[in-house]
Amino acid sequence: MKRRNVLLGLGGAVALGGIGAVLSRPKDNGAPYNDYFAALNAELKANGPMRPSLVIDLDALDHNIDTVVASVAKEPGRHFRVVEKSLPSPKLLEYIGKRANTKRLMSFHQPFLNHDAVMFPESDILIGKPLPVRSAELFYKTHQGPFDPARQLQWLSDTPAHAAQYLALAKGLGTTLNLNIELDVGLHRGGVADMVALTEILQLIEDNPEQLRFAGFMGYDPFVALVPSFLGSHDALLGKVMAKYQAAVDHTRSQHAKLWRDDLTLNTAGSPTYKLHEAESLSNDISVGTGLLKPNHYDLTTLADHKPAAYIATPVLKATGAVNIPGLDDKSKVFSWWDVNQRETYFIYGGYWMADYESPKGLQVNNTFGRSSNQEIVNASVAAGLKVDDQVFLRPQQVEGVLLQFGDLIAVRGGKIVDTWPVFS
Ligand SMILES: Cc1ncc(COP(=O)(O)O)c(C=O)c1O
């Protein structure tokens, strides 16, 4: 090829590349607050703490509670058990318990369990994981008040060895422990997976009636709603879960008839699957926690009727204009020139949470500058309309850990702050 043709070819490639680059240039994602967040921003600026806060929207929470209650009520004799670790604030739990008219809690953590026993002396508590026996022992050592563990608390066990440790604890304490047995219904996170292990645990209970009392089963099945659909439809996967559950029930009724009672707790579900259980009638105890606040990793079809009810709100401390990266200094203006969503730079109070920007629209992290838990950089287009002292709203990805990071929760109703609720410590 002649030199002139090579140059022409290169020129054409550059021109095409230029057009392609212009076409893929980021579009403006920015938009100001909608009415909901505009009202919340005004309220928090006037009456909020002007630091990172966790806001609970009671209107959305009420809607979610009522949605779960209506679903659980479809099966006569079925109860709603509130998952305490996902809603780790005694006042939040109290609010939910009152509206849902349930005293049932599922607890996963000994210090929270001791709090529950004091705060909710009437509650019925099922432990959600097989806690080390020393943890159970510590519960009894620190337990005070009228809550009666022998009547109101079910420990969870999933191996004969673990159950034997609890038997020794009961002997040492001179008390009776209620044992619920975790079933592996397909999650494969422990749980009894075969009838041999199940019989061993049941036999241990049967042989030690003074120390151990069979309390029922727990079979947790979130994967039914979370695994890719090519692995099975919700119906098909739930069918397999319930077949395993039924087999454990049938085995117990036939082989350990002495242990069977009609008031056993047959617990199942979790937020992703609770609604699917309307299709079966074996279980009588349905756990839900996270779905009442609906963080964004629970934007699932099975929770389509739920509304987001928890947001992080934090004030803008500084507005510094175009992107300005240390060391690159003026040269970093190229970022703002290229990407309209990087025309404005803000530094917020706190940051780097397990959460995603929600409002105003089009806020983005800047990984070139770097992340910070103290004063995080946020970029946006002019269209987002943010100013110093305005609030940036984020939606948590999950709630069980995030809720514990902000001090008292701020409860709002109709866009107004109505209460503040301490979290578990
Ligand atoms: C045993 C058990 N049941 C139920 C749940 C459901 O909790 P959530 O509704 O908060 O997802 C969990 C969550 O980890 C769990 O471990």
The ligand as an SDF file (V2000), in Angstrom:
LIG
                    3D

 16 16  0  0  0  0  0  0  0  0999 V2000
  -32.8590  -19.4320   59.4670 C   0  0  0  0  0  0  0  0  0  0  0  0
  -33.3140  -18.1910   58.7950 C   0  0  0  0  0  0  0  0  0  0  0  0
  -34.6220  -17.9840   58.6360 N   0  0  0  0  0  0  0  0  0  0  0  0
  -35.0800  -16.8750   58.0450 C   0  0  0  0  0  0  0  0  0  0  0  0
  -34.2180  -15.9080   57.5780 C   0  0  0  0  0  0  0  0  0  0  0  0
  -34.8130  -14.7590   56.8530 C   0  0  0  0  0  0  0  0  0  0  0  0
  -34.4250  -13.5080   57.2080 O   0  0  0  0  0  0  0  0  0  0  0  0
  -34.7860  -12.3060   56.2780 P   0  0  0  0  0  0  0  0  0  0  0  0
  -36.2530  -12.2980   56.0710 O   0  0  0  0  0  0  0  0  0  0  0  0
  -34.3040  -11.1440   57.0580 O   0  0  0  0  0  0  0  0  0  0  0  0
  -34.0480  -12.4680   54.9940 O   0  0  0  0  0  0  0  0  0  0  0  0
  -32.8390  -16.0830   57.7220 C   0  0  0  0  0  0  0  0  0  0  0  0
  -31.8880  -15.0770   57.2340 C   0  0  0  0  0  0  0  0  0  0  0  0
  -30.6840  -15.1730   57.3090 O   0  0  0  0  0  0  0  0  0  0  0  0
  -32.3630  -17.2640   58.3310 C   0  0  0  0  0  0  0  0  0  0  0  0
  -31.0470  -17.5120   58.4680 O   0  0  0  0  0  0  0  0  0  0  0  0
  1  2  1  0
  2  3  1  0
  2 15  2  0
  3  4  2  0
  4  5  1  0
  5  6  1  0
  5 12  2  0
  6  7  1  0
  7  8  1  0
  8  9  2  0
  8 10  1  0
  8 11  1  0
 12 13  1  0
 12 15  1  0
 13 14  2  0
 15 16  1  0
M  END
$$$$
